[in-house]
C-alpha cells in the first residue's frame, strides 16, 4: 500500500507505479467527516476519484480524510510509503499541526516504512516563524519533527536543490515558476509584473529527505 498527500500531480506518477508493482495508491486530503464540510470539498474529492478512475492505468485509487480532527484516516501500520510534498510551511504556522501530522505518519507506516519529504528549503539557522510565510522552512525543522515522532533520517538528496534561489521574492516562493504569482494573494494578476528574473531562477531550492520507521 502506498499513501500520499496529493492533489493530482504526484498521483499521475505514483499511482501507475503502485498499480504495476502490486501496491495501492491512497491520497490523503480534505476531511469529509467534518461537521462543517463544504460542498466544494465534497465535489473536489469526487472529481479526484473520477479523474483517476481508470484502473488499467492507475489501479485502485482512493482517498481518505486528513485533518487535525481526523488525523490520517488509515489503520495503524498499513502504509509502506508516505509522500509529503511542500506542506510544512503551511503546517508550521499553526501550533501543533506539524507534530500531530508527523505522529500520524509514524502511526500509519509499517515498521521499516518510508516517509519521503520534498519541501521548499530555508537556509539552515533561519527562524521557521520568519520564513514559513514565504513558503520555506529549514531542513532542521523537518528533521527534528520527524525525530520527535520516532522516525529516523535515512537519506537525503540534492536532486531538487537550486543554489540560484535567493528566497527573497516579492510574493514568496510562489513568485517563481510554476506558480509565477504577480500580485498579492487575493488580487488579480498584474500584467505589468516582470517575471524575467524569477523565471531565470527557475523553481525553488528544495530539500529531499527520506525517513524510516524503525522495525
VENSULRA-V689250 format. One line per field, one symbol per residue. burial: b if it has 9 or more other C-alpha atoms within 8 Angstrom, else e. A space follows every 50 residues. Layout:
BEGIN
burial=???
END
This chain:
BEGIN
burial=bbbbbbbeeebbebbbbbbeeebbbbbbbbbeeeeebeeebbeebeebbe ebbebeebbbbebbbbbeebbbeeeebbbbbbbbbbebbbbbbeeebbbb bbbbbbbbbbebbbbbbbbbbbeeebebeebbbbbbbbbebbbebbbebb bbbeebeeebbbeebebebebbbbbbbeebbbbeeeeeeeeeeeeeebbe bbbbbbbbbbbbbbe
END
